[in-house]
Amino acid sequence: MSAPRTKKKVGQLALVAAGPGDPELLTLRAVSLLQLADTVVVDADALAIMGDHVPSETTVTVAVDADGVPLDPAGRAKLAIEAFRAGHRVVRLMAGDPFLDGTAALESAALRRARVPFEVAPGVSTLTGTAAYAGFGLTEKNAGQVHVVTDTEATIDWSSLASDGVTVVFPDAADRAGDIAQQLIEAGRKASTPVVITRGGTTVEQRSIRSTLADLPAAIKLAKQAGPGMVVIGDVVNQRDRMSWFETKPLFGWQVLVPRTQERSDDLLERLIRSGAIPSEVPTISVEPPRTPQQMERAVHGLVSGRYEWIGFTSVNAVRAVREKLQEYGLDARSFAGLKVAAVGNETVQALIAFGVRPDLVPDVEETTTALLNVWPPYDDLMDPINRVFLPRADIATETLAAGLSELGWEIEDITAYRTVRAAPPPAPTREAIKTGGFDAVMFTSSSTVRNLVGIAGKPHATTVVACIGPATAAAAEEHGLRVDVLAPEATHASLAEALAAHGELLRSAAAEKGEGTWRPSRKRAAARRRTT
């Protein structure tokens, strides 16, 4: 009797639109398909939009040739077909709006010829998405027609676009906008007709030029923008006066420098982006183990054996150092049983909770070592069986907490749990932007980020807004000759981001009252530099 045949695995294939640019505009269906995919064939422009939705074991193939040049529709379809025939669940993630520019039609035709079934997840249209983020819709009461022109190389009947009641959209003709305006005026469209050019639509890189057909060439020259973008002509553009929401965010377009330690400040970056900023991280510190680990090893052994009454954490890095050392010995959070735990800083507390340890003592007023010292109980030889405190810290940490606890009667073991090493200098363009005012703001999250940024890149320009997470960080900035413009009410990333956004809103309001078109420090400096020249 012959052996039973193994049933061939049948693949699945979906054409998925990435949308106009904002990763959060991916549809629920698109995200679901990406999470289940075995293979994703993605356009280079959609890689960032794909984000973290694809499992680590999924094969991701970028649809470019060996030289990095995008493949033609047949080549892209071929990659998807090969994965499908191997029995994979395939997502063909297409940049932008492929059902508007014709890409989906070309690739689906290739799939049909190959007898490959597929489904479609169309996504958010570039037309409506970009318009909504630019602050207007595409129709209104007296403008009920929308003409979309996708091929500017073809012969266009300009007279059909000259009516006041027609909204004309060129999805990808920003660099030809001046010629388009001239053609429409010659065809009879009013020279006063509003027009908007939007580049980088729905992303923090979005830039819009608003003008009229007559004044557009001068506005384009003044804006000094280039690259692909959408052009919209018609009275609907005036809706921006009441619908604009994205480009009026408090930090919209701000270039914000975020000097960081070893770890990425994902929460801070996300909050900045939601306020409209464009954050740029610069590593300033590398966190490394102590040169002589014996002290730390003895302290961790004492922690497990009951040598200490308290352990005090003043940073996320200290939590990480102790956790890693415990894990080296195959130990976990149960090692803290019977030990009192103190912590300062929301991020430090969250790191402990993530490890399975809930602190017993946290200051509820300020997130500083002084505040922690103020609530720390004095040693009582009747109530406290042990008088020793373990303080894991950085090699350059101040001794304020240790000295204060000693005055309270505690015996302190101040142990270097990690050391900080200055990072390499950032690239030359970044250093130049720091020194010349190319950044609108810089956000310092610790005293060491102040010292190290100045050490590796120089002092930020006087026009750059300086934001600090707490008094100690602000003092370090002032010691280096920096003017502190923003001080977070609480020593958290959330509070720091909110404080900078509030400062940006004040600058925006003040600029509006003066009739100024920009409230970005770098733009105002650039304008002043041009006037001086």
N, C-alpha and C positions, 0 to 999 in steps of 0.2 A: 504494500500500500504506500503510495507516494506521500511525502510530507506535505502538510497544508501550506499553501502559499501565504507569505506575509503580506498583509494588506498595505498597499502604498499609502503613505501619509499624504493627505490632500492639503494644499496650502490655501491661504486666504490673502487677499490683497485689497488695500483701501487707498484711495487717493484723498489726501487730507490737505486742506488749505491752512497755512500757518497764520494768515491774517495780516493786517497792515503793519505790525511791528511790535506792539505791546504784548509781551508773553502772556499777560493775564487775559488777553482777548482770545486765547485758544478756547474752543468750545469744549463742553463736557465730553462730547462724543470723541473729539480729537484726543483729549487726554486719556480717555478710556482705551482707545485703540493703541496709543503709544505705550501705555503701561502693559498691554498684553502682547506687544509685538516681539517676534523673534529677530526680525531684521527691520531696520529703518533706513530707507534710501532718502537722503535729505539734501536739499539745496544748501550751498554754503551760507547763503544769506539767512537761512532759517535755523542754523545750528543753535544760536543763542536763544531763540524762541522755544526750542525743544526743551531746554533747561534740564531739570531733574526728573522729568516725567518718564524717562526711559530707564528701565532696570539695568544694573551694571552688566548683567550677562547678555544683554541684547547686542547684536551686531549692528554697528552704525556705519553706513557707507556714505561718504560725501560724493555727490554726483559731479565729480570733476575728473579731468584726465591727469596724466602723470605730471603735467606742468601746472596743474591747479586751475586750468581753464574749464569753465562749465561745459558739460556735455550737451549735445543737441538733444531734442526730445526723444529721438530713437534710442540714443545711447542711455538716457535716463530710464526709459521704459525697459530696456534690455536688462539693466541691473535688477529691476524689480521682478521681471519675468524669471530670471535665473533663480532668485531666492524663492519665488513662489513654487517653481518646479522642484525645488529641493524640499518642499513640504513645509515651508516656513509661513508664519503669519507675518505678512509684510505690510508696512506702512510706507507709502511714498509721500513724504512730507514736502510740500511745495511752497516756496516762498510767495508771500503776497497774496494776491487774489487770482489764482490760475484760471478761474471760470470767467474772469473779465478779460484777461490778456490773451486767452486762447491756448495757454499751455496745457490745461487739462484736456481740451479737445484733441490736441495733437497726440498726447501720450495715451489717452484712452483709445484712440484709433489704433495705435500700435498694439495695445493690449488685446483689442478685439480681433485684429489680424492674427495674433498668436493664440487665439481661443482661450484667453485667460479671463475668468470672471472677476469682477471687482465691485466694490461699493464706494460711495462718495461721502465725505464729510466736508461740506462747502465752507464753513467758517464765516467770520465777519468780513464783509466786503471792504476793500480798500476805499471805495467811493464814500460810503456812508461812515465808515470808521474814521477816516482822516477828516472828513467834514465835521463830524461830531466833536473830535478833539480840537479842531480849529475854531469851533464855536458857532457853527451854523448848520442848518439843514439844507437840503438841495431843492426843496420846493416851499412855496408859501401861497397865500391866497391869490396874488396876482402874477405868480410865476409857477404855473402848474406843469410846465414841460421841462424835461431834462434831456439834453442832447449830449451823449458821451462820444468823444472822438478819440479812438485808441491808436489810429494810424495817421500821424501828421505828415507822413511822406506821400500819402495818397492825395488825389485831387479832391479838394474840399469845396462844397457849395457854401461859400461864406455868407451868401445872402440869406440862406435858410437859418443862419445863426444870429441874424441881426435884430430880431424882434426883442423888445423889452421884456416880454413875458417868458423868454426862454433862458434857462440856466444852462450854460455851456461848461462842460467838464472835460479837461484834457488830463487823463490820469497820470501821464508820465511825460510832460512836455515843459517842465520848469525852465529849462535852458533855452527854449524857443518862445518864451512868453512875450518878449518884446515884439517879435515878428507877428505873433498871433494877435496882439493888441492892434497893431497897425492894419492888419488884414480886416479885422472886424470893423474898425473905424471907416476904412475905405468902402466896406460893404454896407455902411449906413447905421451901424450901432453907435449909440450916443457916446461921445468921448468921456462923459462923466460916469459911465457905467462902472460900478465897483468891481474889483478883481482882487483875488487872494492867491498867492503862490505859497504852498506849504510843502516844506521838505522835512524828511524824517518823521512823518506823521505818526502820532500815537506813542512816540518814544520821547525820552528826556532830551533827545537831540532835535526835537521838533522846532522848526523856525518858520514863521509866516511873514510874508510881505503883503501888506494891504495897501491898495492904491486905487487909481482909476485907470481906464484904458489910456487916457491921454498922458497921465503922469507916470505910468508904469516904467518906461525906460529909465527915467531919472531915479525912481525908487529902487530899481534893480541895481543900478550903479552904486547908489549909496549903501545898500545892504551888503554888497560884496559877498553874495552867496552863490554857490554853484552846485551842480549835481542834480540827480533825479528828484522829481517832486510833482505834486498835483496842482493844476491851475483851474480855478473856478471863477467864472465870469457871470455876473448877474446881481440883481438886487438882494438875493438871499444872503449875500456877504454882509449886509448891514445888520443881520441878526447877531453878529459878533458883539454888538454893543450891549446886548442883554443876555447872550448865551455863553460868552467866553468863560471858560472855567479852568482849562488846562494851562494855558499860557499866562494866566494870572495867579498861578500858585505862588506862595510867598518866596520860594527859592528857585523859581523857574529859570532854567538856563544857567544857574550859578555853578561855577566850577569849584568844587569843595575838596580841599586836600585833607586826607585822613591819615595822619601818621599812625602806624599801628605797631603792636608788638608781634609776637610769633603767630598769634591766632587772628584769623579774619574777623572783622567786626560786622558780621552779616546783619545783625539787628539794626545797627546804626546805619549801615549802607541802605537797607530797605526803607528806613524812615526818611532818609535824605531824598531818596528817589521819589517817594510818595509826596514830598514837598516840592518836587520839580527839579531837584538838584542833580548834577552830574558828578558823583563822587569819584575821587581818584585815590587809591590806597598807595602809601609809600611805606615799606617795611623800615623801621628804625631800630628795632631791637630783635635780637635772637635770644631765645631762652634756652639755656644749656644746663646740664647737671653741674653740681659743685665740683671743683677740681679734686677735692679730697672727700669722698663719699662716706668715710667711716663715721663722722659725726651724725650724719643723717641715718645711717644704718643703726647706730646705737640708740638714737632717739626713737625710731620706729619700733625697735625691740622693746624699749621702755614703755611705749604706748600700749603694746600688746600685753606686757607683763604687769601693768598696773602701776607704773612709776609715777604717773602724772594725775593730778586732779582735774586740770584744764588743758585744752589745746585751743590756741587762738589763730584764726585764719584771717589775713588781711588782703588776700588777692586770690584770683582764680588760679594763678600759676602755683601758689602754695598748695592749694587743694589738689591740683594735678600732680605735683611732685610727691605728696604723701600717698595719694592713691596709687600712683605707678610703683612706688616702693613697696607698698603692701601687696600689690598684685605680683611683684617679683617673687614674693614668698608664698604665693598662692592664697593670700588673705583677702578679705572683703570688708564691707562696712560693719560687720559684726565685731570687728576689732575695736570699735569705739564704745562697746558696751561698758557701762559704768563710768565713762569719761564725760565730763562736761565740755561742751563745744561752744566757742564764741566765734562770731564772724562779723565782718563789716563789708558793706557793699552788696547790692542786690545780685550782681553777677556771681559774687563769691557764694552767697547763700544758695542761689540756684544750682551752682556746680556741686555743692555739698548734697543738696536734695537729690540731684541726679545720681549721686553715688549711693544714696540711701541713708544719708545722715541729715537729721533735722537739727539745726543749731539750737542751743538752749539760751543763748544770749546774743541779741542783735540790737544795736542802738536804733531807736525809733525817731530820732530827731534829725541828725545828720549822718551821712555815711562816711565818716572819717575815723581815724584811729583815736583822735581826741574824744570823739563822742563815745567810742567803745570803752575807752578808759573811764569816762565819767559814769558809766553804768556798771562797770565791773565791781563786784563786791570785794571788800577787803578780806584778807585772810583771817579766819577765826579758828584758833587752835581747838576750840570745843566742838565746832560744827564741821570743820574740814579735816578729814583723816590724813590728807597729804597736802603739802604746801607747794608742790612743784607745778610749773606751767611750761608747756612746750609751745614755743613760737617759731614755726617754720616760716622763713622769709627769704627775700632776695639778698644777694651779697651787698647791694648798695642801699638797702632800706635804712631809714632813720631809726634811732633807738628810743624814740619818744615813748612808745608803748611799753617797752621793756623797763625803762627807767620809772615810769609811772606805776607799773605793777609792783616793782620792787619797793616803792614807797608805801604801797598798800600791804606790804608784808609777805608778798609771794616770792618764792625762789624761782628765778627765770632761767630757762635753758633756751637761749636765743640761737637757733640753729640755721645755718645757711642751707636752704632746701634747693635753691636754684640760683644761677647767676645770669645776669643780663650782659650781652655782648652787643656792641654797636654794629648795626648792619652796614653793608656797603653803600656808598652814595648812589642816589637814584640816577637815571639817565640824564645827560646834559640838558635836553629840552625841559625836563621837569625842574631841574635846578634853576634854569634860566627863568621859568615861569614863577617859581617861588620868589626869586629875588626881584623880579621886575613888575610884580603885581598881576601876573597872569591868572592867579587864583583869586576868586572872590572871597573865600573864607578858608580858614584852617581850623580843624577841630582837634584839640589836645585832650586825650583821655587819661593822661597820667603825667607826673612831673618828668619821668624818664623820657617820654616821647618828646617833650619840649627840648630837653638837653640834647638828645640824640639827633633830632631833626636839625637843630641849629648846627650841631657838630658835623653832620654829613652833607648838608645842603645849604647852610647859611640861614640868616634870619628872613622870615617872610616880609614882603614889602609893607611899608607903613599904611598903604590903602587897604590891605587885606584884613578882613574882619577876623579877629582872633576869638575863638570860643573855647572855654575851659570847663572841665567836668566838675571841678571843685576848688576850694580855696588854696589847697597846697599846689595844685597844678597852676592856678592863676598866679601864685607867688613865684613859682619857677619861671613862668612866662615873663613876668615883670622884672625878675632878676636879669633876664637876657635882653632887656630893653624893649619888650613888646607891650603894646597897649591892649589890655583885655577889654573887648567890647561886649562879650556875652559870658555870663557865669550861670551854669545850670543850677536851678533851685535845689535839685537833688543830684547826688553823684551817681547817675545812671545814664546809659546811652539814650534812653527814651527822653529823659528830661533835657539832656544836652541838645538832641535834635529838635525838640519842641522849642527850646529857648532860641536857637538859631533861626528857626522858621518865624518865630514872633518878631525877632529883630529884622528879618528880611521884609516882613509885612509892614513894619514901621517905616523902613526905607522906601518901600513901594508907595505907601500912602503919602509920604512927604514929597516924593518925586511927582506924584499925580497932582498934588496941590500947587506945585511950582510949574506944572505943565511940562515936566521933563519926561522923555520917552523911556528912560531906562533907570533902574534902581540898582543895577549890578555894579559893585565897586570897580571891577576890572574894566567894564565898558566905560564908566565915567572917567577912569584914568586914561583909557585909550583916547577918548574924545578930547580930554584936556591936553594930551600930548599932541594931538593933531592941531589943536588951536594954537599951541605954543609954536609948533613948527611953521 
